[in-house]
Protein backbone atom coordinates (compact mmCIF):
# COMPACT_ATOMS: atom_id res chain seq x y z
CA UNK A 1 0.00 0.00 0.00
CA UNK A 2 1.10 3.58 -0.61
CA UNK A 3 0.76 5.16 2.82
CA UNK A 4 0.26 8.93 2.86
CA UNK A 5 0.94 11.29 5.75
CA UNK A 6 -1.28 10.40 8.70
CA UNK A 7 -2.24 6.95 7.43
CA UNK A 8 -1.77 3.71 9.32
CA UNK A 9 -2.40 0.11 8.35
CA UNK A 10 -5.19 -1.51 10.39
CA UNK A 11 -5.13 -5.24 11.22
CA UNK A 12 -2.38 -5.88 8.65
CA UNK A 13 -4.95 -5.93 5.84
CA UNK A 14 -2.47 -5.14 3.07
CA UNK A 15 0.10 -7.45 1.53
CA UNK A 16 2.52 -6.57 -1.28
CA UNK A 17 0.46 -3.50 -2.25
CA UNK A 18 -2.49 -5.69 -3.30
CA UNK A 19 -5.95 -4.76 -2.10
CA UNK A 20 -7.71 -7.55 -0.27
CA UNK A 21 -11.44 -7.97 0.22
CA UNK A 22 -13.25 -5.95 2.92
CA UNK A 23 -10.37 -3.69 3.90
CA UNK A 24 -10.56 -0.57 6.04
CA UNK A 25 -7.84 2.04 6.53
CA UNK A 26 -8.05 5.01 8.89
CA UNK A 27 -6.72 8.53 8.56
CA UNK A 28 -6.06 10.83 11.52
CA UNK A 29 -8.94 13.13 10.55
CA UNK A 30 -11.46 10.85 8.87
CA UNK A 31 -12.28 7.22 8.23
CA UNK A 32 -11.29 5.77 4.88
CA UNK A 33 -13.00 2.65 3.60
CA UNK A 34 -11.46 0.53 0.84
CA UNK A 35 -13.07 -2.64 -0.44
CA UNK A 36 -12.48 -5.00 -3.35
CA UNK A 37 -15.29 -7.41 -4.14
CA UNK A 38 -13.76 -10.83 -4.66
CA UNK A 39 -16.47 -11.90 -7.11
CA UNK A 40 -17.01 -8.82 -9.27
CA UNK A 41 -13.60 -7.15 -8.90
CA UNK A 42 -15.31 -3.82 -8.10
CA UNK A 43 -13.15 -1.54 -5.95
CA UNK A 44 -14.64 1.09 -3.63
CA UNK A 45 -12.77 3.88 -1.90
CA UNK A 46 -14.72 6.20 0.40
CA UNK A 47 -13.72 9.09 2.61
CA UNK A 48 -15.13 12.47 3.61
CA UNK A 49 -13.51 14.14 0.58
CA UNK A 50 -12.88 11.45 -2.05
CA UNK A 51 -15.12 8.68 -3.38
CA UNK A 52 -13.88 6.30 -6.07
CA UNK A 53 -15.68 3.35 -7.66
CA UNK A 54 -13.70 1.20 -10.10
CA UNK A 55 -15.57 -1.41 -12.14
CA UNK A 56 -13.92 -3.89 -14.53
CA UNK A 57 -16.00 -4.46 -17.67
CA UNK A 58 -15.62 -7.19 -20.27
CA UNK A 59 -17.40 -7.32 -23.62
CA UNK A 60 -17.33 -9.75 -26.54
CA UNK A 61 -17.73 -9.52 -30.33
CA UNK A 62 -15.20 -7.97 -30.38
CA UNK A 63 -13.37 -8.70 -27.15
CA UNK A 64 -12.95 -5.62 -24.99
CA UNK A 65 -11.62 -5.10 -21.48
CA UNK A 66 -12.32 -1.76 -19.86
CA UNK A 67 -12.12 -0.15 -16.44
CA UNK A 68 -14.85 2.33 -15.54
CA UNK A 69 -13.80 4.75 -12.81
CA UNK A 70 -16.29 7.09 -11.15
CA UNK A 71 -14.70 9.82 -9.02
CA UNK A 72 -16.26 12.37 -6.67
CA UNK A 73 -14.05 14.92 -4.93
CA UNK A 74 -14.70 17.56 -2.30
CA UNK A 75 -12.66 20.35 -3.88
CA UNK A 76 -11.14 21.12 -7.28
CA UNK A 77 -7.65 21.21 -5.78
CA UNK A 78 -7.77 17.41 -5.39
CA UNK A 79 -7.15 17.02 -9.14
CA UNK A 80 -3.39 17.15 -9.51
CA UNK A 81 -0.75 16.83 -12.20
CA UNK A 82 2.86 15.66 -12.13
CA UNK A 83 5.71 15.74 -14.63
CA UNK A 84 8.32 13.02 -14.97
CA UNK A 85 11.21 14.07 -12.78
CA UNK A 86 8.93 16.76 -11.32
CA UNK A 87 10.05 19.13 -14.07
CA UNK A 88 8.49 20.15 -17.38
CA UNK A 89 10.63 18.58 -20.07
CA UNK A 90 10.32 17.14 -23.56
CA UNK A 91 12.62 14.24 -22.73
CA UNK A 92 12.02 13.21 -19.11
CA UNK A 93 10.12 9.93 -18.79
CA UNK A 94 8.85 7.93 -15.82
CA UNK A 95 6.28 5.23 -15.21
CA UNK A 96 2.83 6.34 -14.10
CA UNK A 97 3.15 4.27 -10.93
CA UNK A 98 6.49 5.84 -9.97
CA UNK A 99 5.12 9.38 -10.30
CA UNK A 100 1.92 8.41 -8.50
CA UNK A 101 3.73 6.82 -5.57
CA UNK A 102 6.06 9.77 -5.15
CA UNK A 103 3.09 12.14 -4.90
CA UNK A 104 0.96 9.90 -2.65
CA UNK A 105 -1.74 9.63 -5.30
CA UNK A 106 -4.78 7.51 -4.53
CA UNK A 107 -5.77 7.28 -8.21
CA UNK A 108 -3.67 8.17 -11.26
CA UNK A 109 -3.84 7.89 -15.04
CA UNK A 110 -1.44 8.70 -17.84
CA UNK A 111 -1.56 12.32 -18.98
CA UNK A 112 -1.24 14.16 -22.27
CA UNK A 113 2.26 13.28 -23.52
CA UNK A 114 3.59 16.81 -23.18
CA UNK A 115 6.84 15.65 -24.78
CA UNK A 116 4.98 14.41 -27.86
CA UNK A 117 3.02 17.57 -28.67
CA UNK A 118 5.73 20.19 -28.97
CA UNK A 119 3.47 23.11 -29.87
CA UNK A 120 0.56 23.15 -27.48
CA UNK A 121 -0.55 24.76 -24.24
CA UNK A 122 0.97 23.35 -21.06
CA UNK A 123 -0.53 24.79 -17.88
CA UNK A 124 -0.15 22.90 -14.62
CA UNK A 125 -1.14 24.13 -11.17
CA UNK A 126 -1.85 27.54 -12.72
CA UNK A 127 1.68 27.92 -14.12
CA UNK A 128 2.10 28.46 -17.88
CA UNK A 129 4.97 26.27 -19.07
CA UNK A 130 4.27 26.57 -22.79
CA UNK A 131 2.05 29.07 -24.54
CA UNK A 132 1.62 27.88 -28.11
CA UNK A 133 -1.43 26.44 -29.79
CA UNK A 134 -1.66 23.15 -31.64
CA UNK A 135 -4.57 22.36 -33.96
CA UNK A 136 -6.28 20.55 -31.11
CA UNK A 137 -8.30 22.35 -28.45
CA UNK A 138 -6.99 21.45 -24.98
CA UNK A 139 -8.97 20.15 -22.07
CA UNK A 140 -8.90 22.90 -19.45
CA UNK A 141 -9.46 21.97 -15.82
CA UNK A 142 -10.56 25.00 -13.84
CA UNK A 143 -9.69 25.85 -10.25
CA UNK A 144 -13.17 24.78 -9.17
CA UNK A 145 -12.74 21.38 -10.84
CA UNK A 146 -14.97 22.15 -13.83
CA UNK A 147 -13.87 21.12 -17.32
CA UNK A 148 -13.79 23.56 -20.22
CA UNK A 149 -12.96 23.24 -23.91
CA UNK A 150 -12.82 26.77 -25.28
CA UNK A 151 -13.92 27.57 -28.82
CA UNK A 152 -11.91 30.79 -29.03
CA UNK A 153 -8.13 30.99 -29.29
CA UNK A 154 -6.74 32.28 -25.99
CA UNK A 155 -3.23 32.75 -24.65
CA UNK A 156 -2.00 30.74 -21.69
CA UNK A 157 -2.18 33.80 -19.46
CA UNK A 158 -5.75 34.45 -20.57
CA UNK A 159 -6.68 30.88 -19.71
CA UNK A 160 -5.17 31.29 -16.25
CA UNK A 161 -7.09 34.55 -15.81
CA UNK A 162 -10.25 32.58 -16.60
CA UNK A 163 -9.39 30.13 -13.83
CA UNK A 164 -7.38 27.43 -15.62
CA UNK A 165 -5.51 25.14 -13.25
CA UNK A 166 -4.35 22.42 -15.69
CA UNK A 167 -4.46 21.81 -19.44
CA UNK A 168 -4.23 18.46 -21.23
CA UNK A 169 -3.75 18.56 -24.96
CA UNK A 170 -3.45 15.11 -26.56
CA UNK A 171 -7.01 15.11 -27.82
CA UNK A 172 -9.26 15.17 -29.56
CA UNK A 173 -12.17 16.44 -27.51
CA UNK A 174 -14.98 13.89 -27.55
CA UNK A 175 -17.97 15.64 -25.95
CA UNK A 176 -18.84 19.33 -25.79
CA UNK A 177 -21.89 20.66 -23.96
CA UNK A 178 -23.30 17.15 -23.75
CA UNK A 179 -23.01 16.38 -27.47
CA UNK A 180 -20.59 13.98 -29.16
CA UNK A 181 -18.09 15.71 -31.43
CA UNK A 182 -18.38 13.70 -34.65
CA UNK A 183 -15.29 14.15 -36.81
CA UNK A 184 -16.73 11.74 -39.36
CA UNK A 185 -13.37 10.41 -40.54
CA UNK A 186 -12.35 6.76 -40.74
CA UNK A 187 -9.60 7.21 -38.14
CA UNK A 188 -12.22 8.47 -35.68
CA UNK A 189 -14.82 5.73 -36.10
CA UNK A 190 -12.77 2.67 -37.07
CA UNK A 191 -9.30 2.97 -35.55
CA UNK A 192 -9.08 0.62 -32.55
CA UNK A 193 -6.49 1.24 -29.85
CA UNK A 194 -5.98 1.29 -26.10
CA UNK A 195 -7.48 4.52 -24.77
CA UNK A 196 -7.61 6.68 -21.67
CA UNK A 197 -10.58 9.05 -21.76
CA UNK A 198 -12.09 11.30 -19.12
CA UNK A 199 -15.38 13.14 -18.79
CA UNK A 200 -17.23 15.36 -16.35
CA UNK A 201 -20.84 14.53 -15.48
CA UNK A 202 -21.50 17.00 -12.67
CA UNK A 203 -19.81 19.40 -10.25
CA UNK A 204 -16.70 17.63 -8.90
CA UNK A 205 -17.94 14.37 -10.49
CA UNK A 206 -15.94 12.57 -13.19
CA UNK A 207 -15.85 9.40 -15.28
CA UNK A 208 -12.60 7.83 -16.45
CA UNK A 209 -12.54 4.95 -18.93
CA UNK A 210 -9.32 3.00 -19.40
CA UNK A 211 -9.56 0.55 -22.29
CA UNK A 212 -6.94 -2.10 -22.99
CA UNK A 213 -6.11 -3.03 -26.58
CA UNK A 214 -3.88 -4.65 -29.18
CA UNK A 215 -4.43 -8.15 -27.78
CA UNK A 216 -6.76 -11.12 -28.23
CA UNK A 217 -8.34 -10.37 -24.86
CA UNK A 218 -9.07 -6.75 -25.80
CA UNK A 219 -8.83 -5.24 -29.28
CA UNK A 220 -9.22 -1.62 -28.16
CA UNK A 221 -11.87 0.96 -28.96
CA UNK A 222 -12.43 3.73 -31.50
CA UNK A 223 -12.55 7.35 -30.43
CA UNK A 224 -16.18 7.58 -31.49
CA UNK A 225 -17.19 4.55 -29.44
CA UNK A 226 -15.25 5.92 -26.47
CA UNK A 227 -17.24 9.14 -26.83
CA UNK A 228 -20.48 7.14 -26.87
CA UNK A 229 -19.43 5.34 -23.69
CA UNK A 230 -18.82 8.68 -21.94
CA UNK A 231 -22.10 10.16 -23.14
CA UNK A 232 -24.00 7.07 -22.01
CA UNK A 233 -22.63 7.74 -18.53
CA UNK A 234 -23.98 11.27 -18.49
CA UNK A 235 -20.84 13.26 -19.33
CA UNK A 236 -21.24 16.73 -20.81
CA UNK A 237 -17.50 17.23 -21.35
CA UNK A 238 -15.26 14.46 -22.64
CA UNK A 239 -11.64 14.27 -23.73
CA UNK A 240 -9.13 11.75 -25.07
CA UNK A 241 -5.79 11.61 -23.26
CA UNK A 242 -2.66 9.83 -24.44
CA UNK A 243 -3.38 6.19 -25.26
CA UNK A 244 -1.76 3.21 -26.91
CA UNK A 245 1.04 1.72 -24.83
CA UNK A 246 0.85 4.71 -22.50
CA UNK A 247 -2.64 3.78 -21.27
CA UNK A 248 -2.30 3.14 -17.54
CA UNK A 249 -4.69 3.00 -14.58
CA UNK A 250 -3.08 3.17 -11.13
CA UNK A 251 -4.91 2.81 -7.83
CA UNK A 252 -3.36 2.83 -4.37
CA UNK A 253 -0.09 1.11 -5.20
CA UNK A 254 -1.27 -1.11 -8.04
CA UNK A 255 -1.55 -0.87 -11.83
CA UNK A 256 -4.97 -2.33 -12.61
CA UNK A 257 -5.02 -2.56 -16.40
CA UNK A 258 -2.81 -4.47 -18.82
CA UNK A 259 -0.65 -1.99 -20.79
CA UNK A 260 -0.27 -3.11 -24.40
CA UNK A 261 3.54 -2.99 -24.26
CA UNK A 262 3.42 -5.80 -21.71
CA UNK A 263 4.72 -3.43 -19.06
CA UNK A 264 4.28 0.18 -18.01
CA UNK A 265 5.57 2.66 -20.55
CA UNK A 266 7.61 5.57 -19.29
CA UNK A 267 5.73 8.79 -20.05
CA UNK A 268 6.05 12.54 -19.51
CA UNK A 269 3.12 13.34 -17.20
CA UNK A 270 0.15 12.06 -15.23
CA UNK A 271 -3.18 13.23 -13.83
CA UNK A 272 -3.93 12.09 -10.30
CA UNK A 273 -6.33 12.48 -7.39
CA UNK A 274 -5.53 12.99 -3.72
CA UNK A 275 -7.37 13.28 -0.41
Kinemage of the C-alpha trace (Angstrom):
@kinemage 1
@onewidth
@group {chain A} dominant
@subgroup {mainchain}
@vectorlist {calphas} color= white
{ca unk a 1} P 0.000 0.000 0.000
{ca unk a 2} L 1.103 3.581 -0.609
{ca unk a 3} L 0.764 5.163 2.822
{ca unk a 4} L 0.261 8.930 2.864
{ca unk a 5} L 0.940 11.290 5.751
{ca unk a 6} L -1.277 10.400 8.705
{ca unk a 7} L -2.244 6.951 7.426
{ca unk a 8} L -1.772 3.709 9.315
{ca unk a 9} L -2.403 0.113 8.354
{ca unk a 10} L -5.186 -1.510 10.393
{ca unk a 11} L -5.132 -5.240 11.219
{ca unk a 12} L -2.384 -5.884 8.651
{ca unk a 13} L -4.947 -5.925 5.841
{ca unk a 14} L -2.466 -5.145 3.071
{ca unk a 15} L 0.100 -7.446 1.531
{ca unk a 16} L 2.524 -6.575 -1.283
{ca unk a 17} L 0.461 -3.505 -2.252
{ca unk a 18} L -2.491 -5.685 -3.296
{ca unk a 19} L -5.950 -4.756 -2.096
{ca unk a 20} L -7.712 -7.549 -0.268
{ca unk a 21} L -11.439 -7.970 0.218
{ca unk a 22} L -13.245 -5.946 2.917
{ca unk a 23} L -10.367 -3.690 3.899
{ca unk a 24} L -10.563 -0.570 6.035
{ca unk a 25} L -7.844 2.037 6.528
{ca unk a 26} L -8.053 5.005 8.893
{ca unk a 27} L -6.724 8.534 8.562
{ca unk a 28} L -6.060 10.833 11.518
{ca unk a 29} L -8.939 13.134 10.549
{ca unk a 30} L -11.464 10.850 8.866
{ca unk a 31} L -12.281 7.223 8.230
{ca unk a 32} L -11.290 5.771 4.884
{ca unk a 33} L -13.004 2.652 3.596
{ca unk a 34} L -11.462 0.529 0.845
{ca unk a 35} L -13.070 -2.644 -0.440
{ca unk a 36} L -12.483 -4.995 -3.355
{ca unk a 37} L -15.291 -7.409 -4.139
{ca unk a 38} L -13.756 -10.832 -4.662
{ca unk a 39} L -16.466 -11.905 -7.108
{ca unk a 40} L -17.009 -8.818 -9.266
{ca unk a 41} L -13.598 -7.147 -8.901
{ca unk a 42} L -15.309 -3.823 -8.104
{ca unk a 43} L -13.155 -1.545 -5.953
{ca unk a 44} L -14.637 1.088 -3.631
{ca unk a 45} L -12.769 3.883 -1.900
{ca unk a 46} L -14.721 6.195 0.395
{ca unk a 47} L -13.716 9.092 2.614
{ca unk a 48} L -15.129 12.471 3.609
{ca unk a 49} L -13.511 14.144 0.585
{ca unk a 50} L -12.881 11.445 -2.045
{ca unk a 51} L -15.119 8.678 -3.383
{ca unk a 52} L -13.881 6.302 -6.074
{ca unk a 53} L -15.677 3.353 -7.658
{ca unk a 54} L -13.699 1.204 -10.098
{ca unk a 55} L -15.568 -1.406 -12.139
{ca unk a 56} L -13.919 -3.888 -14.530
{ca unk a 57} L -16.003 -4.463 -17.666
{ca unk a 58} L -15.620 -7.192 -20.274
{ca unk a 59} L -17.402 -7.322 -23.625
{ca unk a 60} L -17.331 -9.747 -26.543
{ca unk a 61} L -17.729 -9.518 -30.328
{ca unk a 62} L -15.201 -7.970 -30.378
{ca unk a 63} L -13.374 -8.701 -27.147
{ca unk a 64} L -12.955 -5.621 -24.992
{ca unk a 65} L -11.618 -5.095 -21.475
{ca unk a 66} L -12.316 -1.757 -19.861
{ca unk a 67} L -12.121 -0.153 -16.444
{ca unk a 68} L -14.849 2.333 -15.541
{ca unk a 69} L -13.797 4.752 -12.809
{ca unk a 70} L -16.288 7.091 -11.148
{ca unk a 71} L -14.705 9.817 -9.020
{ca unk a 72} L -16.263 12.371 -6.667
{ca unk a 73} L -14.053 14.924 -4.934
{ca unk a 74} L -14.703 17.560 -2.298
{ca unk a 75} L -12.657 20.348 -3.884
{ca unk a 76} L -11.143 21.115 -7.280
{ca unk a 77} L -7.652 21.210 -5.781
{ca unk a 78} L -7.775 17.411 -5.394
{ca unk a 79} L -7.155 17.024 -9.143
{ca unk a 80} L -3.395 17.148 -9.505
{ca unk a 81} L -0.748 16.833 -12.196
{ca unk a 82} L 2.857 15.665 -12.133
{ca unk a 83} L 5.715 15.739 -14.628
{ca unk a 84} L 8.322 13.017 -14.971
{ca unk a 85} L 11.214 14.067 -12.782
{ca unk a 86} L 8.932 16.763 -11.317
{ca unk a 87} L 10.047 19.134 -14.066
{ca unk a 88} L 8.488 20.154 -17.380
{ca unk a 89} L 10.633 18.576 -20.069
{ca unk a 90} L 10.322 17.140 -23.563
{ca unk a 91} L 12.625 14.241 -22.733
{ca unk a 92} L 12.019 13.214 -19.105
{ca unk a 93} L 10.117 9.933 -18.790
{ca unk a 94} L 8.848 7.931 -15.817
{ca unk a 95} L 6.278 5.228 -15.215
{ca unk a 96} L 2.832 6.342 -14.101
{ca unk a 97} L 3.153 4.271 -10.930
{ca unk a 98} L 6.490 5.845 -9.974
{ca unk a 99} L 5.123 9.377 -10.297
{ca unk a 100} L 1.916 8.409 -8.497
{ca unk a 101} L 3.726 6.817 -5.567
{ca unk a 102} L 6.060 9.767 -5.150
{ca unk a 103} L 3.093 12.139 -4.904
{ca unk a 104} L 0.961 9.899 -2.646
{ca unk a 105} L -1.742 9.628 -5.300
{ca unk a 106} L -4.779 7.509 -4.535
{ca unk a 107} L -5.767 7.281 -8.215
{ca unk a 108} L -3.670 8.171 -11.263
{ca unk a 109} L -3.838 7.890 -15.043
{ca unk a 110} L -1.436 8.701 -17.844
{ca unk a 111} L -1.557 12.317 -18.982
{ca unk a 112} L -1.240 14.160 -22.271
{ca unk a 113} L 2.260 13.276 -23.521
{ca unk a 114} L 3.594 16.810 -23.178
{ca unk a 115} L 6.843 15.653 -24.775
{ca unk a 116} L 4.980 14.408 -27.860
{ca unk a 117} L 3.018 17.567 -28.669
{ca unk a 118} L 5.727 20.186 -28.974
{ca unk a 119} L 3.468 23.114 -29.873
{ca unk a 120} L 0.559 23.153 -27.475
{ca unk a 121} L -0.546 24.763 -24.239
{ca unk a 122} L 0.969 23.352 -21.063
{ca unk a 123} L -0.531 24.785 -17.876
{ca unk a 124} L -0.152 22.903 -14.621
{ca unk a 125} L -1.140 24.132 -11.169
{ca unk a 126} L -1.854 27.537 -12.725
{ca unk a 127} L 1.679 27.922 -14.122
{ca unk a 128} L 2.099 28.463 -17.880
{ca unk a 129} L 4.971 26.267 -19.066
{ca unk a 130} L 4.267 26.574 -22.794
{ca unk a 131} L 2.052 29.074 -24.541
{ca unk a 132} L 1.623 27.885 -28.106
{ca unk a 133} L -1.434 26.443 -29.794
{ca unk a 134} L -1.660 23.153 -31.644
{ca unk a 135} L -4.567 22.360 -33.963
{ca unk a 136} L -6.276 20.553 -31.105
{ca unk a 137} L -8.304 22.350 -28.451
{ca unk a 138} L -6.991 21.448 -24.983
{ca unk a 139} L -8.975 20.155 -22.073
{ca unk a 140} L -8.898 22.901 -19.449
{ca unk a 141} L -9.464 21.966 -15.816
{ca unk a 142} L -10.556 25.004 -13.844
{ca unk a 143} L -9.687 25.852 -10.247
{ca unk a 144} L -13.168 24.782 -9.169
{ca unk a 145} L -12.743 21.382 -10.839
{ca unk a 146} L -14.967 22.150 -13.833
{ca unk a 147} L -13.872 21.122 -17.321
{ca unk a 148} L -13.792 23.560 -20.224
{ca unk a 149} L -12.965 23.241 -23.913
{ca unk a 150} L -12.823 26.771 -25.281
{ca unk a 151} L -13.920 27.573 -28.817
{ca unk a 152} L -11.913 30.786 -29.034
{ca unk a 153} L -8.131 30.995 -29.286
{ca unk a 154} L -6.736 32.279 -25.989
{ca unk a 155} L -3.233 32.750 -24.648
{ca unk a 156} L -2.005 30.741 -21.694
{ca unk a 157} L -2.176 33.801 -19.460
{ca unk a 158} L -5.749 34.454 -20.575
{ca unk a 159} L -6.681 30.875 -19.714
{ca unk a 160} L -5.167 31.286 -16.251
{ca unk a 161} L -7.087 34.547 -15.814
{ca unk a 162} L -10.253 32.584 -16.599
{ca unk a 163} L -9.392 30.128 -13.829
{ca unk a 164} L -7.381 27.435 -15.616
{ca unk a 165} L -5.506 25.137 -13.253
{ca unk a 166} L -4.354 22.415 -15.691
{ca unk a 167} L -4.464 21.810 -19.443
{ca unk a 168} L -4.235 18.457 -21.231
{ca unk a 169} L -3.755 18.562 -24.960
{ca unk a 170} L -3.447 15.113 -26.565
{ca unk a 171} L -7.010 15.106 -27.825
{ca unk a 172} L -9.257 15.174 -29.563
{ca unk a 173} L -12.166 16.439 -27.509
{ca unk a 174} L -14.984 13.895 -27.546
{ca unk a 175} L -17.969 15.638 -25.947
{ca unk a 176} L -18.844 19.333 -25.791
{ca unk a 177} L -21.888 20.660 -23.955
{ca unk a 178} L -23.302 17.147 -23.747
{ca unk a 179} L -23.008 16.382 -27.474
{ca unk a 180} L -20.593 13.977 -29.155
{ca unk a 181} L -18.088 15.714 -31.426
{ca unk a 182} L -18.378 13.701 -34.649
{ca unk a 183} L -15.290 14.152 -36.809
{ca unk a 184} L -16.727 11.735 -39.361
{ca unk a 185} L -13.369 10.411 -40.537
{ca unk a 186} L -12.345 6.760 -40.739
{ca unk a 187} L -9.603 7.214 -38.142
{ca unk a 188} L -12.221 8.473 -35.680
{ca unk a 189} L -14.816 5.731 -36.103
{ca unk a 190} L -12.769 2.674 -37.072
{ca unk a 191} L -9.299 2.972 -35.546
{ca unk a 192} L -9.084 0.618 -32.547
{ca unk a 193} L -6.488 1.245 -29.850
{ca unk a 194} L -5.976 1.289 -26.097
{ca unk a 195} L -7.485 4.520 -24.765
{ca unk a 196} L -7.615 6.682 -21.672
{ca unk a 197} L -10.583 9.054 -21.762
{ca unk a 198} L -12.090 11.296 -19.116
{ca unk a 199} L -15.377 13.141 -18.788
{ca unk a 200} L -17.233 15.359 -16.349
{ca unk a 201} L -20.838 14.528 -15.482
{ca unk a 202} L -21.502 17.002 -12.670
{ca unk a 203} L -19.810 19.398 -10.249
{ca unk a 204} L -16.703 17.626 -8.903
{ca unk a 205} L -17.938 14.371 -10.487
{ca unk a 206} L -15.941 12.569 -13.190
{ca unk a 207} L -15.850 9.401 -15.277
{ca unk a 208} L -12.597 7.833 -16.453
{ca unk a 209} L -12.537 4.948 -18.925
{ca unk a 210} L -9.324 2.996 -19.396
{ca unk a 211} L -9.559 0.553 -22.293
{ca unk a 212} L -6.941 -2.103 -22.987
{ca unk a 213} L -6.111 -3.026 -26.583
{ca unk a 214} L -3.881 -4.650 -29.177
{ca unk a 215} L -4.427 -8.151 -27.785
{ca unk a 216} L -6.761 -11.116 -28.229
{ca unk a 217} L -8.345 -10.371 -24.860
{ca unk a 218} L -9.065 -6.748 -25.804
{ca unk a 219} L -8.831 -5.236 -29.277
{ca unk a 220} L -9.222 -1.622 -28.165
{ca unk a 221} L -11.865 0.965 -28.960
{ca unk a 222} L -12.430 3.725 -31.502
{ca unk a 223} L -12.546 7.350 -30.431
{ca unk a 224} L -16.179 7.581 -31.490
{ca unk a 225} L -17.189 4.551 -29.437
{ca unk a 226} L -15.250 5.920 -26.467
{ca unk a 227} L -17.245 9.141 -26.826
{ca unk a 228} L -20.482 7.137 -26.873
{ca unk a 229} L -19.429 5.340 -23.686
{ca unk a 230} L -18.818 8.676 -21.941
{ca unk a 231} L -22.104 10.160 -23.144
{ca unk a 232} L -24.003 7.066 -22.009
{ca unk a 233} L -22.628 7.737 -18.534
{ca unk a 234} L -23.978 11.275 -18.487
{ca unk a 235} L -20.838 13.258 -19.327
{ca unk a 236} L -21.239 16.731 -20.812
{ca unk a 237} L -17.503 17.230 -21.348
{ca unk a 238} L -15.260 14.457 -22.644
{ca unk a 239} L -11.636 14.274 -23.727
{ca unk a 240} L -9.129 11.753 -25.065
{ca unk a 241} L -5.792 11.615 -23.262
{ca unk a 242} L -2.658 9.830 -24.435
{ca unk a 243} L -3.380 6.187 -25.260
{ca unk a 244} L -1.756 3.206 -26.912
{ca unk a 245} L 1.038 1.716 -24.834
{ca unk a 246} L 0.853 4.706 -22.498
{ca unk a 247} L -2.638 3.779 -21.271
{ca unk a 248} L -2.299 3.137 -17.535
{ca unk a 249} L -4.686 2.998 -14.578
{ca unk a 250} L -3.083 3.166 -11.130
{ca unk a 251} L -4.909 2.807 -7.835
{ca unk a 252} L -3.362 2.831 -4.373
{ca unk a 253} L -0.088 1.111 -5.200
{ca unk a 254} L -1.274 -1.113 -8.042
{ca unk a 255} L -1.553 -0.869 -11.829
{ca unk a 256} L -4.969 -2.331 -12.608
{ca unk a 257} L -5.021 -2.557 -16.401
{ca unk a 258} L -2.808 -4.470 -18.820
{ca unk a 259} L -0.648 -1.994 -20.795
{ca unk a 260} L -0.274 -3.113 -24.400
{ca unk a 261} L 3.539 -2.989 -24.261
{ca unk a 262} L 3.418 -5.804 -21.711
{ca unk a 263} L 4.720 -3.433 -19.060
{ca unk a 264} L 4.282 0.182 -18.011
{ca unk a 265} L 5.566 2.655 -20.553
{ca unk a 266} L 7.611 5.575 -19.291
{ca unk a 267} L 5.733 8.791 -20.049
{ca unk a 268} L 6.055 12.539 -19.511
{ca unk a 269} L 3.124 13.337 -17.199
{ca unk a 270} L 0.150 12.065 -15.227
{ca unk a 271} L -3.175 13.228 -13.831
{ca unk a 272} L -3.931 12.088 -10.300
{ca unk a 273} L -6.333 12.482 -7.390
{ca unk a 274} L -5.535 12.986 -3.715
{ca unk a 275} L -7.367 13.278 -0.408
